[in-house]
């Protein structure tokens, strides 16, 4: 669905995605010019097979493709050894890159002088639906620095499965600046990789310290990523923090909830923002179809 850039080594990078079906190369998406906070849509690239493989790489414009950095990958499996298993249960975390199950063709590996980084996420879906994963998942066989990318995708366990609509509504209520990173910040909010609000000028004093968020509700699934970013024209955008909305049986629907974003030591200067939000269950009409979140406020 989407590829999101969270952290680059340079101001701009050129990531691309190679897709594999049943261990055979299918096609390449990109490369895309991306900076911190950017998202590129990968929609329309549907893959069907017993094994679906995704390899994320970053193009080195100074050399040929064989010197590109491989940032890890994702393998989506229906079953493994008679049932679902975590990477740890499969022992992948204890295996060297040579020992790990190889998704890629022997021809591709032979044509690549540099060792492929086969560190990957083995994704196990218990149900059809929306998922996301961050790459690289583990440190690879050579240093990736602080690079981080996020892949958002939808899994159908069976070809006849229909698209499942998001069953919840996320209402973003307000954002309060308690401590600005600079004299003035320009924060923006992303939900599942897509910008839904901002950038908006804020400070930790005066009428710029509190902003009501007047945007349409966002349709979400039971696990949702919410990120607070700060736009910077002169430098790379800064990630002020992320939290996951995880909806279980005891979730407090309809109540105002708060989360405070405080960036880690990789961010220069102080920054502390508090987001108020609420989550609602989507209402269904008389035919059993979900009513749009914006029509059910």
MARTOR-534845 format. One line per 8 residues: number of its first residue (from 0); their letters; for each residue x, y, z of N, C-alpha, C, CB. Coordinates in steps of 0.02 Angstrom, whole numbers, plus 50000, padded with zeros to 5 digits. Glycine has a CB too. Layout:
<recs>
NUM = A = X/Y/Z/X/Y/Z/X/Y/Z/X/Y/Z ~ ... $
</recs>
This chain:
<recs>
0 = XXXXXXXX = 50041/49940/50000/50000/50000/50000/50043/50063/50000/49953/50000/50060 ~ 50088/50069/50051/50130/50129/50057/50200/50110/50080/50098/50180/50106 ~ 50248/50151/50061/50316/50147/50088/50330/50215/50120/50369/50130/50032 ~ 50350/50214/50184/50361/50275/50221/50434/50279/50243/50314/50279/50283 ~ 50464/50337/50234/50533/50349/50255/50532/50379/50325/50570/50395/50204 ~ 50563/50345/50372/50566/50370/50441/50634/50403/50455/50554/50313/50490 ~ 50688/50373/50431/50754/50402/50443/50801/50384/50386/50782/50378/50512 ~ 50836/50434/50360/50886/50423/50308/50955/50437/50335/50872/50467/50246 $
8 = XXXXXXXX = 51006/50412/50300/51074/50430/50317/51092/50496/50284/51123/50375/50295 ~ 51071/50506/50222/51082/50568/50186/51017/50608/50188/51105/50555/50113 ~ 51021/50670/50162/50960/50711/50160/50907/50680/50117/50976/50782/50135 ~ 50927/50648/50062/50881/50614/50016/50910/50546/49998/50868/50656/49953 ~ 50867/50495/49997/50887/50428/49975/50841/50404/49919/50887/50378/50034 ~ 50861/50350/49887/50823/50323/49830/50806/50250/49844/50864/50329/49764 ~ 50759/50237/49890/50741/50167/49903/50700/50137/49846/50702/50162/49968 ~ 50705/50072/49839/50661/50036/49792/50644/49969/49821/50696/50028/49722 $
16 = XXXXXXXX = 50590/49940/49795/50563/49878/49822/50562/49825/49766/50491/49888/49850 ~ 50591/49767/49780/50588/49710/49734/50538/49660/49761/50657/49678/49723 ~ 50494/49636/49717/50440/49590/49737/50454/49521/49708/50371/49617/49713 ~ 50440/49470/49749/50452/49400/49730/50389/49359/49743/50513/49371/49769 ~ 50374/49314/49697/50317/49268/49705/50344/49198/49702/50263/49281/49650 ~ 50333/49159/49755/50357/49090/49758/50430/49085/49739/50315/49045/49711 ~ 50470/49130/49770/50543/49131/49765/50570/49158/49698/50570/49063/49775 ~ 50527/49178/49653/50549/49204/49588/50535/49279/49584/50514/49168/49531 $
24 = XXXXXXXX = 50583/49315/49554/50576/49388/49547/50514/49405/49506/50638/49418/49515 ~ 50475/49454/49530/50415/49475/49495/50424/49544/49463/50355/49476/49542 ~ 50439/49595/49504/50448/49661/49477/50480/49707/49528/50381/49690/49453 ~ 50500/49765/49504/50534/49814/49545/50493/49878/49547/50605/49828/49518 ~ 50487/49908/49606/50451/49970/49615/50500/50024/49637/50394/49963/49667 ~ 50504/50079/49600/50551/50131/49617/50612/50127/49571/50572/50126/49690 ~ 50666/50162/49590/50676/50197/49654/50637/50262/49659/50750/50212/49663 ~ 50626/50283/49722/50590/50343/49738/50636/50391/49776/50526/50327/49780 $
32 = XXXXXXXX = 50635/50455/49758/50670/50505/49798/50631/50517/49863/50679/50573/49758 ~ 50662/50503/49920/50626/50508/49984/50669/50541/50037/50603/50439/50007 ~ 50636/50580/50079/50667/50610/50138/50626/50591/50199/50671/50688/50130 ~ 50651/50609/50258/50616/50593/50320/50544/50618/50317/50652/50624/50380 ~ 50496/50575/50333/50426/50593/50334/50389/50583/50269/50421/50664/50353 ~ 50425/50567/50215/50392/50556/50150/50358/50488/50148/50443/50561/50093 ~ 50304/50484/50109/50269/50422/50096/50256/50416/50022/50202/50418/50136 ~ 50268/50357/49994/50253/50343/49924/50201/50287/49920/50318/50323/49885 $
40 = XXXXXXXX = 50151/50297/49877/50098/50248/49870/50120/50192/49823/50034/50282/49843 ~ 50110/50130/49844/50128/50072/49804/50066/50034/49781/50174/50025/49844 ~ 50009/50066/49784/49945/50034/49770/49942/50003/49701/49890/50084/49777 ~ 49903/49949/49696/49894/49915/49633/49942/49859/49619/49898/49964/49579 ~ 49992/49850/49663/50040/49796/49654/50021/49737/49698/50112/49821/49671 ~ 49976/49697/49672/49951/49639/49709/49992/49577/49690/49876/49627/49694 ~ 50009/49538/49741/50049/49478/49731/50010/49418/49757/50117/49483/49766 ~ 50011/49363/49720/49975/49303/49740/50023/49244/49736/49913/49290/49695 $
48 = XXXXXXXX = 50030/49207/49791/50073/49149/49792/50076/49118/49861/50142/49167/49767 ~ 50108/49059/49864/50117/49026/49929/50167/49065/49972/50140/48954/49919 ~ 50217/49094/49939/50266/49136/49973/50270/49202/49936/50336/49101/49975 ~ 50263/49255/49972/50271/49323/49944/50331/49355/49977/50206/49366/49954 ~ 50378/49378/49936/50438/49409/49962/50445/49481/49942/50499/49371/49939 ~ 50471/49522/49988/50481/49593/49975/50551/49611/50000/50427/49637/50011 ~ 50593/49637/49956/50661/49658/49974/50667/49733/49965/50714/49620/49931 ~ 50687/49767/50018/50696/49840/50016/50770/49855/50007/50669/49873/50081 $
56 = XXXXXXXX = 50786/49897/49958/50854/49916/49945/50858/49992/49935/50882/49880/49882 ~ 50920/50017/49937/50930/50089/49926/50982/50098/49872/50953/50125/49992 ~ 50964/50135/49820/51007/50142/49761/51067/50186/49775/50967/50170/49702 ~ 51124/50165/49752/51185/50205/49755/51197/50233/49685/51246/50163/49781 ~ 51183/50296/49676/51186/50326/49609/51257/50330/49582/51156/50396/49610 ~ 51307/50320/49625/51377/50325/49603/51402/50261/49571/51421/50343/49661 ~ 51365/50206/49582/51389/50142/49557/51331/50105/49522/51417/50099/49615 ~ 51346/50046/49498/51294/50005/49469/51251/49974/49524/51324/49951/49423 $
64 = XXXXXXXX = 51197/49943/49503/51148/49917/49552/51178/49864/49598/51089/49888/49515 ~ 51231/49830/49576/51259/49777/49617/51289/49803/49682/51311/49738/49578 ~ 51301/49868/49688/51329/49897/49749/51275/49930/49792/51382/49946/49731 ~ 51213/49924/49774/51159/49954/49814/51156/49921/49883/51091/49947/49778 ~ 51131/49958/49932/51123/49932/50000/51057/49896/50006/51129/49988/50052 ~ 51059/49834/50029/50998/49796/50042/50979/49804/50115/51008/49721/50023 ~ 50919/49829/50127/50898/49848/50194/50853/49796/50228/50862/49914/50192 ~ 50855/49736/50203/50814/49683/50232/50750/49673/50194/50799/49700/50304 $
72 = XXXXXXXX = 50710/49627/50217/50650/49611/50180/50596/49579/50223/50666/49566/50123 ~ 50543/49561/50189/50484/49534/50221/50462/49473/50182/50427/49587/50225 ~ 50449/49418/50216/50422/49359/50185/50355/49344/50216/50471/49298/50193 ~ 50303/49340/50174/50235/49327/50198/50218/49255/50182/50184/49377/50167 ~ 50204/49217/50233/50191/49145/50226/50121/49129/50252/50243/49104/50264 ~ 50089/49080/50221/50026/49056/50248/50038/49013/50309/49987/49017/50196 ~ 50082/48962/50302/50099/48917/50356/50173/48901/50353/50056/48853/50353 ~ 50199/48877/50410/50270/48860/50413/50277/48800/50459/50313/48920/50437 $
80 = XXXXXXXX = 50303/48745/50433/50314/48685/50473/50251/48662/50508/50369/48697/50524 ~ 50197/48663/50471/50135/48637/50498/50095/48687/50539/50149/48579/50540 ~ 50118/48749/50546/50079/48797/50584/50116/48863/50587/50066/48772/50655 ~ 50085/48912/50620/50115/48978/50625/50172/48977/50676/50062/49029/50645 ~ 50223/49017/50664/50279/49020/50710/50311/49089/50705/50332/48965/50695 ~ 50338/49112/50760/50373/49176/50761/50443/49167/50734/50375/49206/50833 ~ 50477/49222/50713/50547/49214/50691/50591/49182/50744/50575/49282/50672 ~ 50578/49198/50809/50618/49169/50863/50605/49094/50868/50603/49204/50929 $
88 = XXXXXXXX = 50541/49074/50863/50524/49003/50866/50555/48964/50809/50448/48994/50866 ~ 50561/48997/50751/50591/48965/50693/50667/48964/50698/50570/49000/50629 ~ 50695/49003/50746/50767/49005/50754/50802/49052/50706/50794/48938/50746 ~ 50764/49094/50670/50795/49139/50622/50842/49189/50655/50742/49176/50581 ~ 50825/49209/50717/50866/49258/50751/50934/49229/50770/50830/49284/50813 ~ 50941/49163/50771/51004/49131/50790/51044/49108/50729/50992/49072/50836 ~ 51015/49116/50670/51048/49092/50609/51090/49147/50577/50997/49066/50559 ~ 51143/49128/50545/51182/49175/50505/51145/49187/50440/51253/49148/50492 $
96 = XXXXXXXX = 51161/49241/50404/51127/49253/50339/51132/49194/50291/51157/49314/50306 ~ 51187/49156/50295/51195/49099/50250/51147/49043/50268/51267/49074/50251 ~ 51132/49036/50333/51090/48981/50357/51016/48995/50349/51105/48967/50428 ~ 50997/49059/50345/50926/49075/50342/50894/49048/50279/50916/49150/50347 ~ 50830/49030/50282/50796/49008/50220/50801/49062/50166/50722/48992/50234 ~ 50824/49044/50107/50836/49093/50054/50774/49099/50010/50898/49073/50011 ~ 50749/49159/50006/50689/49173/49966/50708/49187/49894/50650/49231/49995 ~ 50770/49210/49882/50788/49236/49817/50818/49181/49774/50836/49294/49824 $
104 = XXXXXXXX = 50814/49188/49709/50838/49137/49662/50914/49132/49664/50814/49152/49591 ~ 50939/49073/49648/51011/49063/49647/51044/49108/49595/51028/48989/49633 ~ 51009/49120/49540/51036/49163/49487/51047/49234/49512/50989/49164/49426 ~ 50999/49259/49551/51006/49327/49576/51064/49333/49625/50941/49350/49610 ~ 51071/49284/49669/51125/49287/49718/51193/49281/49683/51117/49232/49770 ~ 51197/49237/49633/51260/49228/49597/51279/49291/49559/51255/49170/49549 ~ 51229/49331/49538/51242/49391/49500/51258/49451/49544/51183/49408/49456 ~ 51256/49441/49610/51268/49496/49657/51332/49482/49696/51208/49505/49705 $
112 = XXXXXXXX = 51388/49514/49679/51451/49500/49713/51447/49512/49788/51507/49543/49684 ~ 51411/49564/49807/51406/49580/49878/51353/49536/49909/51390/49655/49888 ~ 51366/49512/49969/51319/49467/50002/51252/49502/50015/51349/49442/50068 ~ 51198/49470/49996/51132/49497/50010/51119/49495/50084/51078/49458/49971 ~ 51086/49546/50110/51065/49546/50180/50998/49509/50183/51059/49619/50208 ~ 50999/49449/50209/50938/49409/50211/50901/49416/50277/50955/49336/50199 ~ 50922/49463/50319/50885/49476/50380/50815/49501/50360/50921/49529/50425 ~ 50764/49470/50388/50697/49488/50366/50647/49473/50421/50678/49449/50302 $
120 = XXXXXXXX = 50588/49499/50410/50531/49482/50451/50494/49424/50417/50484/49543/50462 ~ 50480/49372/50454/50436/49320/50429/50367/49335/50456/50461/49248/50449 ~ 50323/49355/50411/50258/49380/50433/50207/49323/50432/50234/49437/50388 ~ 50172/49316/50486/50122/49263/50493/50054/49295/50505/50141/49213/50550 ~ 50009/49287/50461/49942/49317/50466/49892/49266/50491/49920/49346/50399 ~ 49860/49282/50547/49806/49240/50571/49740/49257/50537/49799/49246/50647 ~ 49738/49315/50505/49676/49337/50472/49693/49385/50417/49627/49369/50523 ~ 49648/49392/50370/49657/49443/50318/49650/49512/50351/49605/49433/50261 $
128 = XXXXXXXX = 49688/49560/50325/49681/49627/50352/49743/49669/50342/49665/49623/50424 ~ 49744/49726/50375/49795/49777/50368/49853/49763/50415/49765/49847/50382 ~ 49915/49774/50390/49975/49761/50430/50028/49813/50412/50002/49689/50418 ~ 50078/49820/50455/50137/49859/50437/50198/49833/50475/50126/49934/50453 ~ 50257/49846/50446/50319/49822/50475/50374/49872/50459/50337/49751/50449 ~ 50423/49878/50505/50479/49924/50496/50540/49886/50472/50494/49961/50562 ~ 50574/49913/50423/50636/49884/50396/50692/49935/50400/50625/49861/50323 ~ 50755/49914/50414/50775/49846/50430/50746/49823/50497/50851/49842/50432 $
136 = XXXXXXXX = 50731/49759/50501/50701/49731/50561/50754/49717/50614/50663/49668/50546 ~ 50811/49690/50592/50869/49679/50635/50929/49711/50602/50881/49603/50649 ~ 50983/49718/50640/51045/49741/50609/51069/49687/50560/51099/49756/50663 ~ 51089/49709/50502/51108/49661/50451/51181/49642/50456/51094/49690/50383 ~ 51207/49615/50400/51276/49592/50400/51326/49649/50391/51285/49541/50344 ~ 51301/49708/50378/51343/49768/50378/51301/49826/50402/51372/49782/50306 ~ 51333/49882/50416/51301/49937/50451/51252/49974/50407/51353/49985/50478 ~ 51189/49980/50430/51139/50021/50395/51133/50090/50426/51071/49985/50396 $
144 = XXXXXXXX = 51173/50106/50476/51165/50169/50510/51098/50174/50544/51174/50227/50462 ~ 51066/50231/50538/51002/50243/50570/50944/50237/50521/51001/50311/50603 ~ 50954/50209/50463/50901/50204/50413/50842/50165/50440/50928/50171/50349 ~ 50783/50192/50426/50722/50156/50444/50668/50173/50393/50698/50175/50516 ~ 50633/50121/50370/50576/50129/50325/50518/50087/50352/50595/50107/50252 ~ 50458/50107/50334/50398/50071/50357/50357/50051/50296/50356/50114/50406 ~ 50340/49987/50293/50299/49961/50239/50229/49945/50265/50331/49897/50207 ~ 50178/49972/50232/50108/49960/50249/50077/49917/50194/50069/50028/50257 $
152 = XXXXXXXX = 50042/49864/50215/50015/49818/50165/49952/49785/50191/50068/49765/50146 ~ 49917/49753/50145/49855/49718/50161/49862/49645/50139/49792/49751/50127 ~ 49843/49599/50183/49851/49528/50169/49782/49496/50160/49889/49493/50226 ~ 49776/49458/50106/49719/49414/50095/49743/49342/50104/49686/49425/50023 ~ 49716/49306/50153/49737/49237/50162/49713/49193/50105/49710/49210/50228 ~ 49657/49212/50073/49630/49174/50017/49610/49223/49963/49568/49130/50039 ~ 49616/49202/49901/49602/49247/49845/49530/49272/49845/49617/49212/49780 ~ 49485/49232/49872/49415/49252/49871/49397/49296/49930/49371/49190/49870 $
160 = XXXXXXXX = 49444/49308/49976/49429/49353/50032/49415/49423/50006/49488/49355/50083 ~ 49364/49455/50033/49350/49523/50012/49386/49572/50059/49274/49537/50011 ~ 49395/49632/50035/49427/49684/50075/49385/49698/50137/49437/49749/50033 ~ 49418/49696/50195/49383/49708/50258/49387/49782/50275/49413/49664/50314 ~ 49331/49814/50284/49330/49885/50300/49356/49897/50371/49260/49913/50291 ~ 49391/49953/50381/49413/49970/50449/49353/49978/50496/49455/50035/50449 ~ 49352/49944/50553/49293/49944/50596/49289/50001/50647/49288/49880/50632 ~ 49341/50045/50648/49343/50096/50700/49355/50165/50669/49397/50081/50751 $
168 = XXXXXXXX = 49337/50217/50708/49349/50287/50689/49397/50318/50738/49282/50327/50686 ~ 49449/50351/50713/49496/50388/50755/49482/50462/50748/49569/50371/50735 ~ 49463/50494/50803/49452/50566/50805/49512/50600/50838/49386/50584/50844 ~ 49547/50642/50801/49601/50682/50829/49571/50747/50855/49657/50697/50775 ~ 49578/50760/50919/49542/50815/50952/49585/50878/50957/49520/50793/51022 ~ 49645/50872/50986/49686/50932/50996/49759/50912/51006/49661/50973/51057 ~ 49803/50962/50996/49874/50953/51008/49899/51012/51049/49914/50947/50940 ~ 49935/50997/51103/49960/51049/51148/50036/51046/51148/49932/51041/51220 $
176 = XXXXXXXX = 50068/51105/51138/50140/51110/51141/50161/51130/51211/50166/51162/51089 ~ 50194/51084/51245/50218/51098/51313/50290/51121/51314/50211/51035/51357 ~ 50328/51101/51263/50398/51122/51258/50418/51117/51184/50445/51078/51304 ~ 50428/51173/51152/50445/51174/51081/50518/51156/51070/50429/51242/51050 ~ 50532/51125/51014/50602/51109/50997/50640/51172/50979/50604/51059/50939 ~ 50609/51217/50942/50640/51279/50921/50594/51337/50943/50653/51280/50844 ~ 50612/51397/50921/50570/51454/50938/50499/51444/50913/50599/51520/50909 ~ 50493/51412/50855/50428/51392/50829/50437/51326/50791/50398/51447/50783 $
184 = XXXXXXXX = 50390/51282/50800/50390/51217/50766/50333/51215/50716/50383/51159/50817 ~ 50339/51167/50670/50285/51155/50621/50267/51081/50622/50308/51178/50549 ~ 50231/51059/50675/50215/50988/50681/50161/50967/50631/50191/50973/50752 ~ 50163/50902/50614/50109/50872/50575/50100/50800/50598/50126/50874/50497 ~ 50040/50774/50586/50021/50707/50612/50009/50660/50553/49958/50712/50656 ~ 50037/50599/50560/50027/50548/50510/49993/50488/50543/50094/50527/50477 ~ 49944/50459/50510/49910/50399/50533/49921/50345/50481/49833/50412/50545 ~ 49952/50290/50502/49968/50235/50456/50004/50259/50393/49905/50197/50437 $
192 = XXXXXXXX = 50052/50303/50404/50095/50326/50350/50070/50385/50309/50106/50271/50305 ~ 50008/50407/50320/49980/50461/50281/49968/50523/50324/49914/50438/50249 ~ 49986/50581/50297/49977/50643/50334/49903/50661/50337/50017/50701/50301 ~ 49877/50673/50398/49807/50690/50407/49797/50759/50435/49774/50639/50452 ~ 49851/50791/50460/49845/50859/50488/49914/50892/50488/49816/50856/50560 ~ 49914/50959/50472/49975/50998/50474/50012/50996/50407/50019/50973/50530 ~ 50074/51027/50406/50108/51059/50462/50073/51124/50484/50181/51074/50442 ~ 50077/51138/50549/50046/51197/50579/50096/51229/50627/49980/51179/50615 $
200 = XXXXXXXX = 50100/51295/50625/50147/51331/50669/50124/51326/50742/50153/51405/50647 ~ 50171/51306/50787/50155/51302/50858/50216/51324/50899/50134/51230/50877 ~ 50201/51350/50959/50252/51368/51008/50227/51345/51076/50266/51446/51008 ~ 50270/51353/51127/50250/51332/51195/50224/51391/51236/50309/51299/51230 ~ 50200/51442/51202/50172/51500/51237/50121/51534/51192/50228/51550/51258 ~ 50076/51571/51223/50027/51609/51185/49975/51565/51151/50061/51651/51133 ~ 49940/51593/51102/49887/51556/51069/49913/51503/51021/49842/51604/51031 ~ 49979/51500/51011/50008/51448/50967/50025/51385/51006/50070/51475/50933 $
208 = XXXXXXXX = 50011/51384/51071/50029/51326/51112/49975/51271/51111/50041/51347/51183 ~ 49915/51288/51086/49860/51239/51085/49823/51245/51019/49812/51251/51146 ~ 49812/51188/50987/49777/51187/50924/49722/51134/50926/49825/51174/50866 ~ 49661/51156/50910/49608/51107/50898/49619/51077/50829/49538/51140/50903 ~ 49607/51012/50823/49619/50977/50760/49552/50966/50726/49656/50909/50772 ~ 49540/51005/50673/49476/51001/50638/49486/50965/50571/49447/51073/50626 ~ 49490/50899/50575/49496/50858/50515/49445/50802/50520/49568/50829/50508 ~ 49430/50771/50463/49383/50715/50462/49410/50657/50504/49369/50692/50390 $
216 = XXXXXXXX = 49366/50619/50535/49390/50558/50570/49425/50511/50521/49330/50522/50604 ~ 49471/50471/50548/49510/50425/50508/49486/50354/50520/49587/50431/50524 ~ 49472/50318/50466/49453/50247/50473/49514/50206/50491/49420/50220/50407 ~ 49510/50166/50544/49568/50128/50567/49550/50056/50583/49600/50162/50629 ~ 49602/50014/50587/49595/49945/50606/49613/49938/50681/49640/49899/50563 ~ 49621/49876/50704/49632/49865/50775/49703/49882/50797/49617/49794/50793 ~ 49750/49889/50750/49817/49913/50765/49832/49970/50717/49871/49856/50760 ~ 49849/50028/50744/49857/50088/50703/49918/50128/50728/49794/50132/50704 $
224 = XXXXXXXX = 49959/50152/50681/50016/50193/50696/49997/50267/50693/50075/50178/50648 ~ 50015/50305/50745/50006/50378/50745/50074/50409/50759/49953/50400/50799 ~ 50098/50450/50712/50163/50483/50719/50155/50558/50721/50210/50463/50662 ~ 50197/50591/50761/50201/50664/50761/50269/50683/50732/50192/50693/50833 ~ 50267/50722/50678/50327/50745/50644/50332/50821/50649/50327/50723/50570 ~ 50393/50847/50636/50403/50919/50633/50438/50935/50568/50445/50945/50694 ~ 50405/50979/50528/50432/50997/50463/50486/51049/50469/50376/51023/50417 ~ 50540/51040/50431/50597/51086/50433/50619/51097/50361/50655/51058/50476 $
232 = XXXXXXXX = 50614/51160/50337/50633/51175/50268/50708/51168/50257/50611/51246/50250 ~ 50748/51184/50310/50821/51185/50302/50853/51117/50314/50850/51236/50348 ~ 50822/51074/50354/50852/51010/50372/50801/50954/50363/50878/51011/50444 ~ 50821/50894/50382/50774/50838/50379/50719/50846/50431/50812/50771/50390 ~ 50659/50824/50413/50604/50826/50461/50620/50781/50521/50537/50803/50428 ~ 50597/50801/50580/50610/50763/50641/50548/50724/50663/50633/50811/50698 ~ 50558/50662/50682/50505/50622/50711/50502/50636/50785/50515/50547/50696 ~ 50448/50668/50808/50440/50683/50879/50415/50625/50919/50394/50742/50887 $
240 = XXXXXXXX = 50391/50573/50887/50369/50514/50924/50314/50476/50887/50345/50534/50992 ~ 50303/50415/50910/50252/50372/50881/50218/50332/50936/50282/50324/50827 ~ 50154/50320/50929/50121/50272/50973/50072/50231/50932/50085/50308/51031 ~ 50057/50172/50958/50010/50127/50924/49944/50126/50961/50039/50056/50919 ~ 49891/50134/50925/49824/50123/50952/49810/50049/50944/49769/50168/50916 ~ 49806/50013/50999/49792/49941/50999/49724/49931/51032/49848/49900/51035 ~ 49677/49906/50994/49608/49902/51017/49592/49830/51037/49559/49926/50962 ~ 49578/49821/51101/49559/49756/51127/49490/49758/51157/49609/49733/51179 $
248 = XXXXXXXX = 49472/49705/51193/49405/49699/51220/49390/49752/51272/49395/49631/51250 ~ 49440/49776/51309/49428/49824/51363/49445/49895/51343/49469/49804/51424 ~ 49446/49911/51278/49464/49977/51255/49411/50028/51275/49474/49978/51178 ~ 49433/50089/51292/49388/50142/51314/49362/50181/51253/49424/50190/51363 ~ 49311/50154/51221/49283/50188/51163/49246/50252/51183/49236/50141/51125 ~ 49252/50303/51140/49215/50365/51149/49242/50412/51202/49146/50349/51166 ~ 49295/50393/51237/49323/50436/51290/49384/50473/51264/49341/50394/51351 ~ 49394/50534/51289/49454/50572/51271/49515/50539/51303/49448/50646/51293 $
256 = XXXXXXXX = 49564/50522/51261/49626/50491/51284/49684/50536/51264/49635/50419/51254 ~ 49739/50533/51301/49796/50575/51287/49860/50534/51281/49804/50629/51341 ~ 49906/50558/51240/49973/50529/51236/50022/50587/51227/49978/50478/51176 ~ 50079/50582/51261/50130/50634/51257/50188/50609/51215/50154/50655/51327 ~ 50205/50648/51164/50262/50632/51121/50324/50667/51149/50248/50654/51047 ~ 50377/50629/51159/50440/50656/51181/50495/50620/51142/50451/50650/51258 ~ 50530/50653/51096/50578/50619/51054/50638/50593/51093/50602/50665/50999 ~ 50674/50545/51063/50732/50517/51096/50793/50562/51084/50746/50446/51070 $
264 = XXXXXXXX = 50851/50538/51103/50912/50578/51101/50936/50594/51031/50967/50543/51139 ~ 50906/50563/50980/50928/50578/50911/50903/50646/50888/50903/50524/50864 ~ 50856/50676/50924/50829/50741/50905/50865/50796/50943/50752/50743/50919 ~ 50887/50847/50906/50919/50904/50938/50867/50950/50970/50961/50944/50886 ~ 50879/50968/51033/50833/51013/51068/50776/50975/51102/50804/51063/51020 ~ 50738/51011/51142/50682/50981/51178/50619/50987/51136/50672/51015/51246 ~ 50575/50939/51146/50510/50941/51112/50462/50896/51150/50515/50919/51036 ~ 50406/50925/51173/50356/50885/51208/50287/50909/51188/50367/50888/51285 $
272 = XXXXXXXX = 50247/50865/51159/50180/50881/51136/50132/50828/51162/50177/50884/51058 ~ 50071/50850/51179/50019/50804/51202/49960/50805/51154/49997/50822/51274 ~ 49943/50745/51130/49887/50737/51084/49827/50709/51122/49907/50690/51026 ~ 49769/50739/51110/49706/50712/51135/49668/50682/51077/49664/50767/51171 ~ 49643/50621/51088/49608/50585/51035/49554/50540/51065/49658/50542/50993 ~ 49511/50515/51023/49462/50465/51045/49450/50416/50988/49395/50499/51067 ~ 49428/50357/51006/49414/50304/50958/49341/50282/50966/49463/50244/50967 ~ 49306/50276/50910/49237/50254/50910/49229/50191/50867/49190/50310/50885 $
280 = XXXXXXXX = 49182/50150/50885/49164/50094/50842/49119/50119/50786/49129/50038/50883 ~ 49133/50097/50725/49093/50120/50669/49023/50090/50672/49127/50102/50602 ~ 48974/50131/50659/48905/50108/50659/48888/50077/50591/48856/50167/50674 ~ 48843/50028/50592/48821/49996/50530/48750/50019/50513/48823/49919/50537 ~ 48734/50020/50448/48667/50038/50427/48622/49976/50429/48668/50069/50355 ~ 48561/49983/50406/48513/49928/50411/48533/49868/50367/48444/49952/50392 ~ 48579/49880/50319/48601/49826/50275/48665/49793/50301/48612/49853/50205 ~ 48690/49817/50358/48751/49788/50386/48815/49819/50362/48753/49717/50372 $
288 = XXXXXXXX = 48810/49872/50320/48870/49905/50296/48891/49960/50344/48857/49934/50226 ~ 48957/49971/50348/48982/50023/50392/48962/50092/50367/49059/50018/50397 ~ 48943/50136/50413/48929/50206/50397/48995/50243/50401/48877/50237/50447 ~ 49007/50289/50354/49068/50327/50354/49078/50364/50419/49069/50376/50295 ~ 49140/50365/50444/49154/50397/50509/49132/50469/50512/49227/50392/50525 ~ 49141/50507/50456/49122/50577/50455/49047/50588/50458/49150/50610/50393 ~ 49008/50536/50443/48935/50541/50445/48906/50517/50511/48904/50502/50389 ~ 48950/50495/50557/48926/50465/50619/48960/50498/50679/48940/50390/50619 $
296 = X = 48962/50564/50679/48994/50600/50734/48943/50622/50785/49033/50661/50708 $
</recs>
